[in-house]
Each structure stands twice: as structure tokens, then as C-alpha cells.
């Protein structure tokens, strides 16, 4: 009877997941093999959508853009988060609640509001250009230049998510046995050596966890560039010259702008496969190093 009760408790989740999670995934997988546009009956097309994706220069550009965004932002968040967490742990010990909460505020802030705020700050006559103008650097085209648009997006993603890394790494540092550091001090190790040879190895499972989550969320980047470069910026959701076009934005364009749901589903399946493979590689490397 006890075992049956356990299944009854998880039944609501199973039903909700099957209806709103599993079914859409399976339906999208089937749809990816069909030629289906809104208002036109679906026809079986086999692997035509996948072959089209392999020859789609815009899709490849979106993959390159998101790799660039992740390749810069994710390491910076990990390194900066580790640096801040190490300082907080060394100087404040367990009295870090308020400061950790301040760093974590951007994580829980509404992403739509944050993106619109950044759009106002980085526009041609915004506060950022006003401040750097006072330094004699002149206004920069943060939202209209193919060179600066990715940097603006990186700043937003970094600021929005770095608190997540700080809090997790800080929690990991608290669980490291302090005798390791005491022994290292007796051997003459400085703070940098202690961080590299004690903190990093002890934090490797947490770092692997954060890396995998960062990769998964990185491939799904959508809201930041969509809001920064949509609406009033006049450059479209992919930014100037599609410099911040991401796979998620491109899939949205194919599905809800051109109404080519079959092709959009195929792109979604490819993106899901890339995410699984990339996450699996990161997890495998992390486990092997551990």
C-alpha cells in the first residue's frame, strides 16, 4: 500500500509532464519530418528539413553567434564568481548572507524588465554613452553596430547570471574542510596557490554542475537579444547584421514569422541534439577530472 501511495503522489506531475512536456516533444519530432505550413495540409518530407538546415547559412550563423556568446560569458561568470566567492568566504566567513543576496538580486529580477532597462541605458543617448562621453571616449553604437551588439548582449547576460555562480560557489567553499587551508599555510602556500590547488579541486563537482547548466541555458538564449534589438531599436531581433541572431530566435522566426512549422521543428531537434551532446561532453570531462 505504501508503494502505491508513492505513485499517487507523483501522478499529478507525471500527467502534467506527459501533456505539456513529453507530448509536445514527440509531436515536434514527428513534425520535423513533414512539410507543414499554417493553412496548408502537412505532407511527409522525410529528411528534407534536416538537409535544408545543413545548408542554411543563417542557421549556421546563429550557431556561431551563440558559441561566441557562451564562449565569452560562461568562463567569465565562472572565474568572476569564483573570485568574488573566494574573497567573501575569506573575509566574511559565514556572515555573507546580505552580500550574497545583493549579488543574487539580478538573477531573480524579471528578465523582460532588465532587458528593457539595458536597452534604455545603452541607446545612443543613454546613460552609458553619457558616462563614457565624460571620459572623452565618445558615444558608442551599442545597439546598432554589429561589433558592439554582441558585447552589449554579453554584458547583460553576465550581469543577469553571475550571482547564480557566486551563491553556488560560496556554498561549496563553506563545505571545504578548513584543515586543508591550515596545512597549506604551514607549507608556505599563498592565497592564490590555495585557491588553485585546494578550492578548485574541491569545487570541481559544483563547477561541472554550473558548467552543464550554463551550456544548456546558453543554447537557449532568446529573451536578451530579442528585447535588446527588437521593438524600438530598429535592428530586428537578430540585431544589426544578425550579429546576435541565436538558434532560439531563428527557430522562432521560422515558426511564427514564416509559419514554417515543419522546418522550425527540425531546427529544434537539431538544437536539442547539440545541447545534449555538448552537456554530455562537459559532464564527462568533469567526472573524469574528479
GIDA-V216111 format. One record per residue. N is the residue number from 1. OMEGA is omega in radians with two decimals (none if undefined). Layout:
# GIDA-V216111
n->N omega->OMEGA
n->N omega->OMEGA
This chain:
# GIDA-V216111
n->1 omega->-3.13
n->2 omega->-3.14
n->3 omega->3.11
n->4 omega->3.11
n->5 omega->3.12
n->6 omega->3.12
n->7 omega->3.10
n->8 omega->3.14
n->9 omega->-3.10
n->10 omega->-3.13
n->11 omega->3.12
n->12 omega->3.11
n->13 omega->-3.12
n->14 omega->3.14
n->15 omega->-3.13
n->16 omega->3.14
n->17 omega->-3.13
n->18 omega->-3.08
n->19 omega->-3.02
n->20 omega->-3.13
n->21 omega->-3.05
n->22 omega->-3.11
n->23 omega->3.10
n->24 omega->3.13
n->25 omega->-3.13
n->26 omega->3.13
n->27 omega->3.11
n->28 omega->3.12
n->29 omega->3.10
n->30 omega->-3.11
n->31 omega->-3.12
n->32 omega->3.11
n->33 omega->-3.11
n->34 omega->3.01
n->35 omega->-3.03
n->36 omega->3.01
n->37 omega->-3.06
n->38 omega->3.13
n->39 omega->-3.14
n->40 omega->-3.13
n->41 omega->-3.12
n->42 omega->3.07
n->43 omega->-3.12
n->44 omega->-3.09
n->45 omega->3.11
n->46 omega->-3.09
n->47 omega->-3.09
n->48 omega->-3.13
n->49 omega->3.13
n->50 omega->3.08
n->51 omega->3.10
n->52 omega->-3.13
n->53 omega->-3.13
n->54 omega->-3.14
n->55 omega->-3.08
n->56 omega->-3.10
n->57 omega->3.14
n->58 omega->3.11
n->59 omega->3.09
n->60 omega->3.09
n->61 omega->3.13
n->62 omega->3.09
n->63 omega->3.13
n->64 omega->-3.14
n->65 omega->-3.08
n->66 omega->3.05
n->67 omega->3.10
n->68 omega->3.14
n->69 omega->3.14
n->70 omega->-3.09
n->71 omega->3.11
n->72 omega->-3.00
n->73 omega->-3.04
n->74 omega->3.07
n->75 omega->3.13
n->76 omega->3.11
n->77 omega->3.13
n->78 omega->-3.10
n->79 omega->-3.13
n->80 omega->3.11
n->81 omega->3.10
n->82 omega->-3.13
n->83 omega->-3.13
n->84 omega->-3.14
n->85 omega->3.13
n->86 omega->3.12
n->87 omega->-3.14
n->88 omega->-3.12
n->89 omega->-3.11
n->90 omega->-3.03
n->91 omega->-3.03
n->92 omega->-3.11
n->93 omega->-3.14
n->94 omega->3.13
n->95 omega->-3.05
n->96 omega->-3.02
n->97 omega->-3.09
n->98 omega->-3.11
n->99 omega->3.09
n->100 omega->3.10
n->101 omega->3.11
n->102 omega->3.11
n->103 omega->-3.06
n->104 omega->-3.11
n->105 omega->3.13
n->106 omega->-3.12
n->107 omega->-3.09
n->108 omega->3.11
n->109 omega->-3.13
n->110 omega->-3.05
n->111 omega->3.12
n->112 omega->3.14
n->113 omega->-3.13
n->114 omega->-3.13
n->115 omega->3.12
n->116 omega->3.09
n->117 omega->3.11
n->118 omega->3.09
n->119 omega->3.12
n->120 omega->-3.11
n->121 omega->-3.01
n->122 omega->3.09
n->123 omega->-2.98
n->124 omega->-3.13
n->125 omega->-3.12
n->126 omega->-3.07
n->127 omega->-3.10
n->128 omega->3.11
n->129 omega->3.09
n->130 omega->-3.11
n->131 omega->-3.14
n->132 omega->3.04
n->133 omega->3.09
n->134 omega->3.09
n->135 omega->3.12
n->136 omega->-3.12
n->137 omega->3.10
n->138 omega->3.13
n->139 omega->3.12
n->140 omega->-3.11
n->141 omega->-3.07
n->142 omega->-3.02
n->143 omega->-3.05
n->144 omega->-3.13
n->145 omega->3.09
n->146 omega->3.12
n->147 omega->-3.04
n->148 omega->-3.11
n->149 omega->3.09
n->150 omega->3.14
n->151 omega->3.09
n->152 omega->3.12
n->153 omega->3.12
n->154 omega->3.13
n->155 omega->3.14
n->156 omega->-3.11
n->157 omega->3.13
n->158 omega->-3.09
n->159 omega->-3.08
n->160 omega->-2.98
n->161 omega->-3.02
n->162 omega->3.12
n->163 omega->3.08
n->164 omega->-3.12
n->165 omega->-3.13
n->166 omega->-3.09
n->167 omega->-3.13
n->168 omega->-3.14
n->169 omega->3.09
n->170 omega->3.09
n->171 omega->3.11
n->172 omega->3.12
n->173 omega->-3.14
n->174 omega->-3.08
n->175 omega->3.10
n->176 omega->-3.14
n->177 omega->-3.10
n->178 omega->3.13
n->179 omega->3.07
n->180 omega->-3.12
n->181 omega->3.12
n->182 omega->3.10
n->183 omega->3.13
n->184 omega->3.10
n->185 omega->3.11
n->186 omega->3.11
n->187 omega->3.08
n->188 omega->-3.14
n->189 omega->3.09
n->190 omega->-3.06
n->191 omega->-3.13
n->192 omega->3.13
n->193 omega->3.10
n->194 omega->-3.13
n->195 omega->-3.08
n->196 omega->-2.99
n->197 omega->3.12
n->198 omega->-3.04
n->199 omega->-3.08
n->200 omega->3.10
n->201 omega->-3.13
n->202 omega->-3.11
n->203 omega->-3.03
n->204 omega->3.08
n->205 omega->3.12
n->206 omega->3.11
n->207 omega->3.10
n->208 omega->3.10
n->209 omega->-3.14
n->210 omega->3.14
n->211 omega->3.14
n->212 omega->3.11
n->213 omega->3.11
n->214 omega->3.11
n->215 omega->-3.13
n->216 omega->-3.14
n->217 omega->-3.13
n->218 omega->3.13
n->219 omega->-3.11
n->220 omega->-3.13
n->221 omega->-3.12
n->222 omega->-2.96
n->223 omega->-3.06
n->224 omega->3.14
n->225 omega->-3.12
n->226 omega->-3.13
n->227 omega->3.13
n->228 omega->-3.00
n->229 omega->2.99
n->230 omega->3.06
n->231 omega->-2.99
n->232 omega->-3.08
n->233 omega->3.03
n->234 omega->-3.11
n->235 omega->-3.11
n->236 omega->-3.05
n->237 omega->3.11
n->238 omega->3.13
n->239 omega->3.12
n->240 omega->-3.13
n->241 omega->-3.12
n->242 omega->-3.08
n->243 omega->3.07
n->244 omega->3.04
n->245 omega->-3.13
n->246 omega->3.12
n->247 omega->-3.14
n->248 omega->3.11
n->249 omega->-3.12
n->250 omega->3.08
n->251 omega->3.09
n->252 omega->-3.14
n->253 omega->-3.13
n->254 omega->-3.08
n->255 omega->-2.98
n->256 omega->3.03
n->257 omega->3.10
n->258 omega->3.13
n->259 omega->3.11
n->260 omega->-3.01
n->261 omega->3.11
n->262 omega->3.14
n->263 omega->3.11
n->264 omega->3.11
n->265 omega->3.11
n->266 omega->3.09
n->267 omega->3.12
n->268 omega->3.12
n->269 omega->3.11
n->270 omega->3.13
n->271 omega->3.10
n->272 omega->3.13
n->273 omega->3.11
n->274 omega->-3.14
n->275 omega->3.13
n->276 omega->-3.12
n->277 omega->-3.12
n->278 omega->3.12
n->279 omega->3.11
n->280 omega->3.11
n->281 omega->3.13
n->282 omega->3.14
n->283 omega->3.14
n->284 omega->3.11
n->285 omega->3.13
n->286 omega->3.13
n->287 omega->3.14
n->288 omega->3.12
n->289 omega->3.12
n->290 omega->none
